[in-house]
Amino acid sequence: MADNLRSTGLVAAVVVALGLAAGGFGVGKGLERFRAADRSVTVKGLAEKDVESDYAVWPLGFRRAGTDFGAVQRLLAEDRDRVVAFLKTQGFTEAEIEIRPLQVQDLWAREYGGNNQPLRFQGTGQVLVKSARPKAVAAAALAVDPLIQAGLQLAGANDGAVGPQYQLRGFNEVKAPLLAEATRNAREQAEKFAAEAGATLGRLRNANQGVIQIGAGGDGNDDGSARVKRLRVVSTFEYTLD
């Protein structure tokens, strides 16, 4: 009879645990694992926050091609001066503007098939904006029409699309509050589970703070083009149940 009572009690405990999980304590709600054998519960705490970037790097590349070396170099120098003048009208200081050396390549000097190029000389130049004023950079990036109208063939870094890359350099300033929020969230989930199970939340047995992800919006990926960064951390904690 005693064995039957113990078996019945064990089945009831399992049913209660399953009922609690079905009642909303799934992974999405914070509960990761409930172990009746050693009376412990493992929960996940989630914290998210949108943070403005605090630094921007904006590469403004330009190119020219022609049949005369001197003419190509002269056009590139004129383009460089136009870019610098434009940036200064947008309020950027010399400390925020970095001018890269001009480069002109003789395509006919290539080992294979170079003399088949109709325009023998191809040149590139680049001006970089490095600023702790991301909003000012974003505004300037939307006002480049005068440069395009002047005939500049603009390109970004490595001939990519023209656009600033935004960074969050003050990451450590928001890291601690985010981890604290995830910890509070996890404990709330654990206390809720303990109350539903008719137990008292005990000591913290294990903790894993997890890794803070920096993304754009909610996709968890950051290619640098978004000025507002979504910070997300999932921490895992194991508590005993008394």
N, C-alpha and C positions, 0 to 999 in steps of 0.2 A: 504493500500500500504506500509506503514511504517513497519507493522508487517511482511509482505512478504519479505521486504528487510532485516530485522533483521534475519529472518529464513534462508534466502539465505546466509547471511554472516556467520552465525553459521555453516551451512553445509560446506561452503568453508573452514572455519578454521579447522574443523574436517578432511576434505579431505587432507588439507595441512599437518596436524600433522601425519596422517596415511601415507601419501606419504613420509614424512621425515623418519619415522620409517622403511618403506619398503626400503628406499634408503640407508640403511646401519647404521642407528642409533639404532640398536637392543642392547640387553643386552651385546652381545659379543663385541660391539663397544664402550660400555661405558654408553649408555643411559639406565636408568632403568625406569623412569617414567616422563611423561610430563603432566602437569595439566594446561589446558587452563583457567580454572575458576579463579585461583589466579595467573596466569602467573608465573609459577615456573617450574623448571626442576631438576630432581634428576639423578645424574650420578654416575658411579662407576669408581674408579681409580685403576689400577692394576700395581704392581711392583714386579719383581722377580730378584733374584740374587743367583748365586752359590758361596758358601763360604767354604773355607777349614776348617776342624775341627782344634781345637787348643789343644785338650786333648784326651788321649786314656787310656782305662783300658783294660788290657789283662789278663784274668784268664787262668792259665795253671794248669789244674787238672790232677792227675794221680792216679791209683789204683793198688792194688795187692791183691791176695787171696791165701790162703794156709791152711795147716793143723796144722802149728806150729805158735804160736803167735809171738815169738821172730824173726822167719825167715821173717814173713810178715812185721814186724816193721823195720827190717834191710833193706829189699828191698825197702821199702818206703823211708827210709832215704837216700839210695843210689840214688834213682830216684830224690829226692829233690835236692841233691848235683849236679846231672847232669844238672838239669834245671837251677839252679843258675849259674853254670859254663858256660852254653850255653849263658845265658842272658848277662853275663859279657863279653864274647867274641863278643857279638853284640853291645857292647858299653854302656850298661846300668849301671848306678851307683847304689850303695847300697841304696841311697835315693829313687831310682825309683823302687826298688825291695822289695816287702813285702812277707814274708814267713809266711804261716798259719800253725798252729799246725797239726801234723799228728793225724789221728784217726783210730783206729783198733776196729772192732766190732766182738764179739763172736756170731755167728749166732745160735749156739746151745742154747744160753741163752734166746732165744725168747720164748714167752709163748706158741705159737702154731707152731708145725711142724719144729722147729729149728734143731732138731737132724737128720733130713732127708737131710741136706745139706752136700754134699761130701767134700766141702772145708769149714772147720769150721770158719776160721777167714777171714774177709774181711776188707781191709784198704784203706784209701784215704788220699791224701795230695793235697795241692794247693800252687802255687806261683803266686802272682799278680804283674803285671807290671803296674805302674801308672806314666804316663809320659806326659809332655807338648811337646813331639816330636812325633806327630802322624806318620809322614813319616818314622821315624826310627822304630817305632812299626810295621808298615805295612811291612817294609822290613824284619824284624825279623820273622814275622808270616809266611813268605814264605820260611824260611830257617830252618824249624824244622825237616828236614829229619834225621839229625844225632840222634836226640832224639828218633824218631820212630825206627830207625835201632838199637838203644841200647835196645829196648824192652819196651819202655814206652808206656802205654796205655793212650794217652792224651785225655782230655775232657775239655770243657769249664765250665762256671758257671752252676751249677745245672745239671752237666753231659751233657750239651749241646755241640754243635759243637765248636771246638776250633777256636777262632777268636777274634780279638780286638773289643771293643765297643768304638765308636768315639763320642766325645761330642763337643759342641760349647759353651764354657764358656764365651767368649767375645761377647755374643749376643747383649748387649746394645750398643756396638761400631758400629754395622751395622744397628741397629734398626732405629735410627733417619734418616739417609740418605734414607732408604727404604721407610719410611713413607712420607718423603718429595717428593720422586719420584712419589708415588701413588697420592699425592695431586696435583702435577703438571699435571699428566696424566688426572686426573678427570677434572681439570679446562680447559685443552685443549679440552676435549670432550664437555664440557658445552659451551665454546666459539664457537666451530664449529657449534653446534646445534643452538645457538642463531643467528649466522650469516645466516645460512640457513633459519631460521624462520623470518628473517628480524627484529630481535630484538637486544637489547644490554644486555649483561650479567650484572646482578645487584649484590646485596650484597649476601654474604653467609648466608643462613638461618639456616641450620642444618649441622652437620658433625658427622660422625662415622668413626673413624680411623680403625676399624676392628681389627682382631687378626692376628698376624704373624704366619704362619704355617711353620714348619720345616719338610722337607721331603727329600727323596733321589730321585734325578731325578725329574720327573714331576708327581709322583703318590701321593704326599701329605702325604706319610707315612714314618716314620723313625724308623727302628728297631735297629738303632745304628751301623749297620755293614758298612755303607757307610762313607768314609772319607770326601767326598764332600757333603755338605748339600745344598739343594735348599730352599731358603727362599722366601715366597710368602705372599703378603698382598693385600687384596681388601678393599679399603676405599670407603665410600658412602658419597656424599655431595649433598645438595640441595641449588640451587641458584634461586634468583628471576630473572625475565626477564623484562626489562624496554622497 
